[in-house]
């Protein structure tokens, strides 16, 4: 005959596991999600801000002679600066670049305006304007305030140095329907209608 074992009773001090109610489960999931969000940076934070850099220009620095205009009393190389940019906004379909002198009397002075730079292009070599590089990309350049198509470097009157603001724009459309040689101010207006974001460098030059 088999011997019947006595029934084992729970220890008087044992604590039963907590009952996992739907509310408790939801709160646990929410807490885990918050911790994960705090520990992991967002996609925009990880990507960084839209930024412009140059091998020829330093933000806050002065313009080198090779970027200065070459006409009248100014004797420079008139070579458009090397530019590169990173982290454009999502949805960018093309880029535009401008160079503007806000210290020139009146409404300022447009030195350069380019539109139609393909979205896969993240840099321009030095002298991209005069060398034909921009034309090969399919980009178009405005007529600057020297009445010349393309880049025209700094050439302020003698006196206090002027500021030159170089800006790259990320645009939401591929084609602004601008044509080569239209006024730079017109380029600026059209660029403003489709801008997703921009990045700038400001340099100075005086004589």
GROMACS elastic network, one bead per residue, 0.5 to 0.9 nm:
[ bonds ]
;  ai    aj funct       b0    kb
    5     8     6  0.87631   500
    9    12     6  0.86023   500
   10    13     6  0.84181   500
   10    14     6  0.70508   500
   11    14     6  0.53679   500
   11    15     6  0.89787   500
   12    15     6  0.86112   500
   15    18     6  0.87405   500
   16    19     6  0.87101   500
   17    20     6  0.89075   500
   18    21     6  0.89563   500
   19    24     6  0.88453   500
   20    23     6  0.81012   500
   20    24     6  0.60082   500
   20    25     6  0.64052   500
   21    24     6  0.52085   500
   21    25     6  0.62944   500
   21    26     6  0.87116   500
   22    25     6  0.50719   500
   22    26     6  0.61516   500
   22    27     6  0.86685   500
   23    26     6  0.51250   500
   23    27     6  0.62285   500
   23    28     6  0.86357   500
   24    27     6  0.51767   500
   24    28     6  0.62071   500
   24    29     6  0.87102   500
   25    28     6  0.51456   500
   25    29     6  0.62752   500
   25    30     6  0.86933   500
   26    29     6  0.51544   500
   26    30     6  0.61945   500
   26    31     6  0.86682   500
   27    30     6  0.50704   500
   27    31     6  0.61468   500
   27    32     6  0.86120   500
   28    31     6  0.51947   500
   28    32     6  0.62365   500
   28    33     6  0.86453   500
   29    32     6  0.51786   500
   29    33     6  0.62074   500
   29    34     6  0.87548   500
   30    33     6  0.50833   500
   30    34     6  0.62761   500
   30    35     6  0.87319   500
   31    34     6  0.51676   500
   31    35     6  0.62845   500
   31    36     6  0.86561   500
   32    35     6  0.52078   500
   32    36     6  0.62276   500
   32    37     6  0.87048   500
   33    36     6  0.51003   500
   33    37     6  0.61938   500
   33    38     6  0.86884   500
   34    37     6  0.50942   500
   34    38     6  0.62235   500
   34    39     6  0.86173   500
   35    38     6  0.51905   500
   35    39     6  0.61954   500
   35    40     6  0.86430   500
   36    39     6  0.51303   500
   36    40     6  0.60375   500
   37    40     6  0.52736   500
   37    41     6  0.71129   500
   37    42     6  0.79443   500
   38    41     6  0.71168   500
   41    44     6  0.81011   500
   41    45     6  0.59251   500
   41    46     6  0.60665   500
   42    45     6  0.51889   500
   42    46     6  0.61551   500
   42    47     6  0.85591   500
   43    46     6  0.51028   500
   43    47     6  0.60536   500
   43    48     6  0.86331   500
   44    47     6  0.50743   500
   44    48     6  0.61401   500
   44    49     6  0.76521   500
   44    89     6  0.88979   500
   45    48     6  0.52843   500
   45    49     6  0.77093   500
   47    50     6  0.88451   500
   47    87     6  0.63185   500
   48    51     6  0.84734   500
   48    86     6  0.86533   500
   48    87     6  0.63303   500
   49    86     6  0.79909   500
   49    87     6  0.60226   500
   49    88     6  0.77394   500
   49    89     6  0.84591   500
   49   199     6  0.89053   500
   50    85     6  0.72568   500
   50    86     6  0.57608   500
   50    88     6  0.50837   500
   50    89     6  0.69001   500
   50   170     6  0.89347   500
   50   197     6  0.74386   500
   50   198     6  0.69609   500
   50   199     6  0.61697   500
   51    84     6  0.84823   500
   51    85     6  0.54778   500
   51    86     6  0.54468   500
   51    87     6  0.67247   500
   51    88     6  0.78210   500
   51   168     6  0.86894   500
   51   198     6  0.79551   500
   51   199     6  0.52980   500
   51   200     6  0.75050   500
   52    83     6  0.71543   500
   52    84     6  0.59149   500
   52    86     6  0.67839   500
   52   166     6  0.89437   500
   52   167     6  0.78149   500
   52   168     6  0.70225   500
   52   198     6  0.86943   500
   52   199     6  0.55308   500
   52   200     6  0.60624   500
   52   201     6  0.68342   500
   53    56     6  0.89539   500
   53    57     6  0.78016   500
   53    58     6  0.77575   500
   53    59     6  0.83145   500
   53    82     6  0.85534   500
   53    83     6  0.58989   500
   53    84     6  0.53001   500
   53    85     6  0.60510   500
   53    86     6  0.85393   500
   53   200     6  0.85185   500
   53   201     6  0.74704   500
   54    57     6  0.52455   500
   54    58     6  0.67357   500
   54    59     6  0.87529   500
   54    81     6  0.72079   500
   54    82     6  0.55309   500
   54    84     6  0.60512   500
   54    85     6  0.85648   500
   54   201     6  0.85726   500
   55    58     6  0.76805   500
   55    81     6  0.77572   500
   55    82     6  0.58618   500
   55    83     6  0.69849   500
   55    84     6  0.85106   500
   55   126     6  0.86345   500
   56    63     6  0.80739   500
   56    64     6  0.75387   500
   56    67     6  0.83561   500
   56    81     6  0.57246   500
   56    82     6  0.59427   500
   56    83     6  0.79415   500
   56   126     6  0.79677   500
   57    60     6  0.87018   500
   57    61     6  0.69635   500
   57    62     6  0.74292   500
   57    63     6  0.65628   500
   57    64     6  0.78345   500
   57    81     6  0.70891   500
   57    82     6  0.79965   500
   57    83     6  0.84773   500
   57   201     6  0.78596   500
   57   202     6  0.85859   500
   57   203     6  0.70900   500
   58    61     6  0.50330   500
   58    62     6  0.74078   500
   58    63     6  0.84162   500
   58   201     6  0.73261   500
   58   202     6  0.79086   500
   58   203     6  0.68958   500
   59    62     6  0.84705   500
   59   200     6  0.84036   500
   59   202     6  0.52365   500
   59   203     6  0.57792   500
   60   201     6  0.76287   500
   60   202     6  0.57486   500
   60   203     6  0.50946   500
   60   204     6  0.71901   500
   61   202     6  0.77523   500
   61   203     6  0.51607   500
   61   204     6  0.63965   500
   61   205     6  0.88088   500
   62   203     6  0.53392   500
   62   205     6  0.56172   500
   62   206     6  0.86966   500
   63    66     6  0.82388   500
   63    67     6  0.65730   500
   63    68     6  0.71892   500
   63   154     6  0.79992   500
   63   164     6  0.88065   500
   63   203     6  0.63572   500
   63   204     6  0.60828   500
   63   205     6  0.55975   500
   63   206     6  0.89338   500
   64    67     6  0.57403   500
   64    68     6  0.68712   500
   64    76     6  0.85739   500
   64   205     6  0.84184   500
   65    68     6  0.50850   500
   65    69     6  0.84175   500
   65    75     6  0.78874   500
   65    76     6  0.50475   500
   65    77     6  0.64330   500
   65    78     6  0.81323   500
   66    69     6  0.83033   500
   66    76     6  0.52896   500
   66    78     6  0.59549   500
   66    79     6  0.59353   500
   66    80     6  0.85350   500
   66    81     6  0.87362   500
   66   153     6  0.88326   500
   67    76     6  0.64486   500
   67    77     6  0.56835   500
   67    80     6  0.60320   500
   67    81     6  0.65199   500
   67   127     6  0.88786   500
   67   152     6  0.85141   500
   67   153     6  0.55863   500
   67   154     6  0.73452   500
   68    74     6  0.71729   500
   68    75     6  0.70285   500
   68    77     6  0.59827   500
   68    78     6  0.50539   500
   68    79     6  0.74602   500
   68    80     6  0.89366   500
   68   152     6  0.77887   500
   68   155     6  0.65437   500
   68   205     6  0.86431   500
   69    72     6  0.89555   500
   69    74     6  0.58825   500
   69    75     6  0.64113   500
   69    76     6  0.52764   500
   69    77     6  0.66312   500
   69    79     6  0.81564   500
   69   151     6  0.87893   500
   69   152     6  0.56639   500
   69   154     6  0.54714   500
   69   155     6  0.57495   500
   70    73     6  0.79785   500
   70    74     6  0.52859   500
   70    77     6  0.63055   500
   70    78     6  0.57968   500
   70   152     6  0.83006   500
   70   153     6  0.77356   500
   70   155     6  0.82920   500
   71    74     6  0.53805   500
   71    75     6  0.63223   500
   71    76     6  0.82592   500
   71   155     6  0.85093   500
   72    75     6  0.76207   500
   73   155     6  0.80622   500
   74   154     6  0.84187   500
   74   155     6  0.58963   500
   74   156     6  0.86319   500
   74   207     6  0.88420   500
   75    78     6  0.84439   500
   75   155     6  0.88780   500
   76    79     6  0.83314   500
   76   153     6  0.81412   500
   77    80     6  0.89240   500
   77   153     6  0.84765   500
   78   127     6  0.81510   500
   78   130     6  0.88080   500
   78   151     6  0.74248   500
   78   152     6  0.63081   500
   78   153     6  0.53467   500
   78   154     6  0.84200   500
   79    82     6  0.89908   500
   79   126     6  0.66016   500
   79   128     6  0.79298   500
   79   129     6  0.76247   500
   79   130     6  0.72959   500
   79   151     6  0.75385   500
   79   152     6  0.82012   500
   79   153     6  0.73964   500
   80    83     6  0.89748   500
   80   112     6  0.87636   500
   80   125     6  0.84155   500
   80   126     6  0.57016   500
   80   128     6  0.63055   500
   80   129     6  0.61496   500
   80   130     6  0.77758   500
   80   150     6  0.89126   500
   80   151     6  0.60075   500
   80   152     6  0.78098   500
   80   153     6  0.73229   500
   81   124     6  0.81293   500
   81   125     6  0.72715   500
   81   127     6  0.63433   500
   81   128     6  0.78977   500
   82   123     6  0.75626   500
   82   124     6  0.56137   500
   82   127     6  0.72273   500
   82   128     6  0.77757   500
   83   122     6  0.84343   500
   83   123     6  0.54962   500
   83   124     6  0.51852   500
   83   125     6  0.66311   500
   83   126     6  0.74915   500
   84   121     6  0.89623   500
   84   122     6  0.56626   500
   84   124     6  0.62890   500
   84   125     6  0.84480   500
   85    88     6  0.76665   500
   85   122     6  0.54670   500
   85   123     6  0.62956   500
   85   168     6  0.77608   500
   85   199     6  0.81903   500
   86   122     6  0.67302   500
   86   123     6  0.89088   500
   87    90     6  0.87635   500
   88    91     6  0.85995   500
   88    92     6  0.67471   500
   88   169     6  0.88544   500
   88   170     6  0.64297   500
   88   196     6  0.87731   500
   88   197     6  0.75449   500
   88   198     6  0.84346   500
   89    92     6  0.59585   500
   89   170     6  0.69860   500
   89   171     6  0.89806   500
   89   196     6  0.66868   500
   89   197     6  0.65926   500
   90   196     6  0.85167   500
   91   170     6  0.88304   500
   91   171     6  0.82080   500
   91   172     6  0.62472   500
   91   173     6  0.88822   500
   91   196     6  0.80969   500
   92    95     6  0.77051   500
   92   119     6  0.64590   500
   92   170     6  0.56482   500
   92   171     6  0.54746   500
   92   172     6  0.52150   500
   92   173     6  0.74377   500
   92   174     6  0.85794   500
   92   195     6  0.89781   500
   92   196     6  0.71806   500
   92   197     6  0.89418   500
   93   118     6  0.70982   500
   93   119     6  0.50335   500
   93   120     6  0.85069   500
   93   170     6  0.74790   500
   93   171     6  0.59262   500
   93   172     6  0.53350   500
   93   173     6  0.52435   500
   93   174     6  0.51244   500
   93   175     6  0.87685   500
   94   115     6  0.80081   500
   94   116     6  0.59892   500
   94   117     6  0.55004   500
   94   120     6  0.80027   500
   94   121     6  0.84547   500
   94   169     6  0.84342   500
   94   170     6  0.62278   500
   94   171     6  0.52809   500
   94   172     6  0.69267   500
   94   173     6  0.63004   500
   94   174     6  0.50282   500
   94   175     6  0.76880   500
   95   114     6  0.84702   500
   95   115     6  0.64335   500
   95   116     6  0.62063   500
   95   118     6  0.64387   500
   95   119     6  0.62613   500
   95   121     6  0.81736   500
   95   122     6  0.88316   500
   95   168     6  0.68424   500
   95   169     6  0.54564   500
   95   171     6  0.56572   500
   95   172     6  0.88617   500
   95   174     6  0.82244   500
   96   113     6  0.73995   500
   96   114     6  0.53348   500
   96   116     6  0.63873   500
   96   117     6  0.61138   500
   96   139     6  0.87385   500
   96   167     6  0.81768   500
   96   168     6  0.57011   500
   96   169     6  0.50679   500
   96   170     6  0.68233   500
   96   171     6  0.74019   500
   96   191     6  0.72733   500
   97   112     6  0.76221   500
   97   113     6  0.56751   500
   97   114     6  0.50816   500
   97   115     6  0.66600   500
   97   117     6  0.85246   500
   97   166     6  0.72709   500
   97   167     6  0.55757   500
   97   169     6  0.62231   500
   98   110     6  0.79248   500
   98   111     6  0.75859   500
   98   112     6  0.52031   500
   98   114     6  0.63259   500
   98   115     6  0.87862   500
   98   165     6  0.79084   500
   98   166     6  0.57198   500
   98   167     6  0.53270   500
   98   168     6  0.67013   500
   98   169     6  0.84262   500
   98   184     6  0.84939   500
   98   187     6  0.89377   500
   98   188     6  0.78927   500
   99   109     6  0.87840   500
   99   110     6  0.63669   500
   99   111     6  0.53354   500
   99   113     6  0.65460   500
   99   151     6  0.85865   500
   99   153     6  0.89170   500
   99   164     6  0.65000   500
   99   165     6  0.54858   500
   99   167     6  0.64599   500
  100   108     6  0.71396   500
  100   109     6  0.57985   500
  100   111     6  0.56889   500
  100   112     6  0.71088   500
  100   113     6  0.86916   500
  100   163     6  0.82869   500
  100   164     6  0.55665   500
  100   165     6  0.52474   500
  100   166     6  0.66643   500
  100   167     6  0.85303   500
  101   104     6  0.59096   500
  101   108     6  0.54840   500
  101   110     6  0.64420   500
  101   111     6  0.73662   500
  101   154     6  0.82864   500
  101   162     6  0.68597   500
  101   163     6  0.57719   500
  101   165     6  0.64069   500
  102   105     6  0.82046   500
  102   106     6  0.89353   500
  102   107     6  0.73503   500
  102   109     6  0.66682   500
  102   110     6  0.87830   500
  102   162     6  0.77989   500
  102   163     6  0.66564   500
  102   164     6  0.71546   500
  102   165     6  0.77979   500
  103   106     6  0.85237   500
  103   107     6  0.86262   500
  103   108     6  0.60077   500
  103   109     6  0.79797   500
  103   161     6  0.87049   500
  103   162     6  0.55756   500
  103   163     6  0.63310   500
  103   164     6  0.83347   500
  104   107     6  0.72135   500
  104   109     6  0.57911   500
  104   156     6  0.75269   500
  104   157     6  0.89007   500
  104   162     6  0.73279   500
  104   163     6  0.88577   500
  105   108     6  0.59600   500
  105   109     6  0.81072   500
  106   109     6  0.83741   500
  109   144     6  0.81668   500
  109   145     6  0.61315   500
  109   146     6  0.87817   500
  110   113     6  0.75694   500
  110   143     6  0.87655   500
  110   144     6  0.54653   500
  110   145     6  0.53626   500
  110   146     6  0.82728   500
  110   152     6  0.85122   500
  110   184     6  0.63030   500
  110   185     6  0.73748   500
  111   143     6  0.86852   500
  111   144     6  0.52675   500
  111   145     6  0.63569   500
  111   146     6  0.75654   500
  111   150     6  0.81482   500
  111   151     6  0.60639   500
  111   152     6  0.50122   500
  111   153     6  0.62590   500
  111   154     6  0.74002   500
  111   164     6  0.87944   500
  111   184     6  0.81681   500
  112   141     6  0.75767   500
  112   142     6  0.68974   500
  112   143     6  0.77177   500
  112   144     6  0.57306   500
  112   145     6  0.85361   500
  112   149     6  0.84152   500
  112   150     6  0.59983   500
  112   152     6  0.63631   500
  112   153     6  0.82195   500
  112   166     6  0.88425   500
  112   184     6  0.70189   500
  113   140     6  0.85334   500
  113   141     6  0.57778   500
  113   142     6  0.53280   500
  113   143     6  0.78405   500
  113   144     6  0.73379   500
  113   150     6  0.71602   500
  113   151     6  0.76578   500
  113   183     6  0.88059   500
  113   184     6  0.56523   500
  113   185     6  0.85352   500
  113   187     6  0.66475   500
  113   188     6  0.74902   500
  114   117     6  0.75835   500
  114   134     6  0.84209   500
  114   139     6  0.67655   500
  114   140     6  0.57151   500
  114   142     6  0.63290   500
  114   150     6  0.77389   500
  114   184     6  0.85199   500
  114   187     6  0.77217   500
  115   139     6  0.56815   500
  115   140     6  0.55090   500
  115   141     6  0.65667   500
  115   142     6  0.83642   500
  115   175     6  0.80656   500
  115   176     6  0.74075   500
  115   178     6  0.77031   500
  115   187     6  0.74976   500
  115   191     6  0.78002   500
  116   119     6  0.87214   500
  116   137     6  0.82965   500
  116   138     6  0.66639   500
  116   140     6  0.62131   500
  116   141     6  0.88997   500
  116   174     6  0.64417   500
  116   175     6  0.58905   500
  116   176     6  0.71384   500
  116   177     6  0.88073   500
  116   178     6  0.85471   500
  117   120     6  0.84918   500
  117   121     6  0.68021   500
  117   134     6  0.76469   500
  117   137     6  0.66436   500
  117   138     6  0.69734   500
  117   139     6  0.50725   500
  117   140     6  0.81095   500
  117   174     6  0.82813   500
  118   121     6  0.55122   500
  118   122     6  0.87270   500
  118   137     6  0.70558   500
  118   138     6  0.77876   500
  118   139     6  0.76943   500
  118   174     6  0.73239   500
  119   122     6  0.76114   500
  119   170     6  0.83566   500
  119   171     6  0.87571   500
  119   174     6  0.79252   500
  121   124     6  0.78626   500
  121   137     6  0.87037   500
  124   127     6  0.84308   500
  124   128     6  0.62207   500
  124   133     6  0.82055   500
  124   134     6  0.81459   500
  125   128     6  0.55019   500
  125   133     6  0.81276   500
  126   129     6  0.82863   500
  126   131     6  0.89203   500
  127   130     6  0.57425   500
  127   131     6  0.58580   500
  127   132     6  0.85221   500
  127   133     6  0.81230   500
  127   151     6  0.87517   500
  128   131     6  0.54070   500
  128   132     6  0.62920   500
  128   134     6  0.57713   500
  128   135     6  0.87744   500
  129   132     6  0.58991   500
  129   133     6  0.65059   500
  129   134     6  0.59947   500
  129   135     6  0.80567   500
  129   141     6  0.81236   500
  129   150     6  0.58836   500
  129   151     6  0.60626   500
  130   133     6  0.77659   500
  130   134     6  0.85946   500
  130   150     6  0.73242   500
  130   151     6  0.75383   500
  131   134     6  0.79837   500
  131   135     6  0.88307   500
  132   135     6  0.51916   500
  132   136     6  0.63756   500
  132   137     6  0.88933   500
  133   136     6  0.51821   500
  133   137     6  0.65349   500
  133   138     6  0.89775   500
  133   139     6  0.89391   500
  134   137     6  0.51042   500
  134   138     6  0.65367   500
  134   139     6  0.53718   500
  134   140     6  0.72377   500
  134   141     6  0.81920   500
  135   138     6  0.50867   500
  135   139     6  0.54582   500
  135   140     6  0.66547   500
  135   141     6  0.84918   500
  136   139     6  0.74641   500
  137   140     6  0.89717   500
  139   180     6  0.86987   500
  140   150     6  0.86212   500
  140   178     6  0.73352   500
  140   179     6  0.63159   500
  140   180     6  0.50684   500
  140   181     6  0.79843   500
  141   144     6  0.87599   500
  141   149     6  0.63728   500
  141   150     6  0.52078   500
  141   151     6  0.81951   500
  141   178     6  0.88313   500
  141   179     6  0.77375   500
  141   180     6  0.52951   500
  141   181     6  0.62662   500
  141   182     6  0.79028   500
  141   184     6  0.82302   500
  141   187     6  0.86991   500
  142   148     6  0.83246   500
  142   149     6  0.56308   500
  142   150     6  0.59641   500
  142   151     6  0.86420   500
  142   178     6  0.86356   500
  142   179     6  0.78080   500
  142   180     6  0.58089   500
  142   182     6  0.50967   500
  142   183     6  0.54889   500
  142   185     6  0.85528   500
  142   186     6  0.83882   500
  142   187     6  0.67779   500
  143   146     6  0.78333   500
  143   147     6  0.57748   500
  143   148     6  0.52061   500
  143   150     6  0.61683   500
  143   151     6  0.85248   500
  143   180     6  0.76824   500
  143   182     6  0.56152   500
  143   184     6  0.56900   500
  144   147     6  0.54331   500
  144   148     6  0.55405   500
  144   149     6  0.60638   500
  144   150     6  0.66471   500
  144   151     6  0.71496   500
  144   152     6  0.68578   500
  144   181     6  0.83500   500
  144   182     6  0.87757   500
  144   183     6  0.65345   500
  144   184     6  0.55706   500
  144   185     6  0.85674   500
  145   148     6  0.72217   500
  145   152     6  0.82571   500
  145   183     6  0.80115   500
  145   184     6  0.75588   500
  146   149     6  0.86213   500
  146   152     6  0.69299   500
  147   183     6  0.86567   500
  148   151     6  0.77272   500
  148   152     6  0.73354   500
  148   181     6  0.80428   500
  149   152     6  0.83697   500
  149   180     6  0.75657   500
  149   181     6  0.54395   500
  149   182     6  0.83955   500
  149   183     6  0.88763   500
  150   180     6  0.88523   500
  150   181     6  0.79579   500
  152   155     6  0.86193   500
  154   162     6  0.85381   500
  154   164     6  0.77319   500
  154   204     6  0.88306   500
  154   205     6  0.68599   500
  154   206     6  0.84941   500
  155   158     6  0.89953   500
  155   205     6  0.80187   500
  155   206     6  0.78550   500
  155   207     6  0.80592   500
  156   159     6  0.81925   500
  156   160     6  0.88158   500
  156   161     6  0.75358   500
  156   162     6  0.67906   500
  156   205     6  0.76473   500
  156   206     6  0.64120   500
  156   207     6  0.70121   500
  157   160     6  0.84170   500
  157   161     6  0.87865   500
  157   206     6  0.77881   500
  157   207     6  0.69220   500
  158   161     6  0.81360   500
  158   206     6  0.68043   500
  159   162     6  0.88991   500
  159   206     6  0.66927   500
  159   207     6  0.62640   500
  160   205     6  0.87185   500
  160   206     6  0.61657   500
  160   207     6  0.77651   500
  161   204     6  0.61323   500
  161   205     6  0.50479   500
  161   207     6  0.69774   500
  162   203     6  0.84068   500
  162   204     6  0.54475   500
  162   205     6  0.55454   500
  162   206     6  0.60868   500
  163   202     6  0.65590   500
  163   203     6  0.57066   500
  163   205     6  0.67308   500
  163   206     6  0.88966   500
  164   201     6  0.82120   500
  164   202     6  0.55527   500
  164   203     6  0.52529   500
  164   204     6  0.58193   500
  164   205     6  0.77480   500
  165   200     6  0.66713   500
  165   201     6  0.58816   500
  165   203     6  0.66313   500
  165   204     6  0.87313   500
  166   199     6  0.84219   500
  166   200     6  0.54870   500
  166   201     6  0.51851   500
  166   202     6  0.62047   500
  166   203     6  0.81277   500
  167   198     6  0.66749   500
  167   199     6  0.56505   500
  167   201     6  0.65481   500
  167   202     6  0.86573   500
  168   197     6  0.85967   500
  168   198     6  0.55950   500
  168   199     6  0.55130   500
  168   200     6  0.64775   500
  169   191     6  0.77305   500
  169   192     6  0.88894   500
  169   195     6  0.63001   500
  169   196     6  0.74502   500
  169   197     6  0.59531   500
  169   199     6  0.67713   500
  169   200     6  0.89071   500
  170   194     6  0.82990   500
  170   195     6  0.58243   500
  170   196     6  0.54766   500
  170   197     6  0.53349   500
  170   198     6  0.60733   500
  170   199     6  0.87800   500
  171   174     6  0.74035   500
  171   191     6  0.74229   500
  171   192     6  0.88119   500
  171   193     6  0.87895   500
  171   194     6  0.52795   500
  171   196     6  0.54689   500
  171   197     6  0.74260   500
  171   198     6  0.89582   500
  172   194     6  0.54354   500
  172   195     6  0.63906   500
  172   196     6  0.61948   500
  173   176     6  0.70171   500
  173   194     6  0.67038   500
  173   195     6  0.88406   500
  175   178     6  0.76652   500
  176   179     6  0.89224   500
  176   187     6  0.86413   500
  176   190     6  0.67200   500
  176   191     6  0.74269   500
  176   194     6  0.84250   500
  177   190     6  0.89516   500
  178   181     6  0.88646   500
  178   182     6  0.72608   500
  178   186     6  0.86094   500
  178   187     6  0.71516   500
  178   190     6  0.82208   500
  179   182     6  0.61149   500
  181   184     6  0.82560   500
  182   185     6  0.85671   500
  182   186     6  0.69081   500
  182   187     6  0.73862   500
  183   186     6  0.53657   500
  183   187     6  0.66827   500
  183   188     6  0.89255   500
  184   188     6  0.62275   500
  184   189     6  0.87684   500
  185   189     6  0.63758   500
  185   190     6  0.88119   500
  186   189     6  0.51659   500
  186   190     6  0.63261   500
  186   191     6  0.85517   500
  187   190     6  0.52471   500
  187   191     6  0.60027   500
  187   192     6  0.85950   500
  188   191     6  0.51312   500
  188   192     6  0.62609   500
  189   192     6  0.52547   500
  189   193     6  0.68546   500
  190   193     6  0.53861   500
  190   194     6  0.72915   500
  191   194     6  0.57767   500
  191   195     6  0.62193   500
  192   195     6  0.54652   500
  195   198     6  0.74208   500
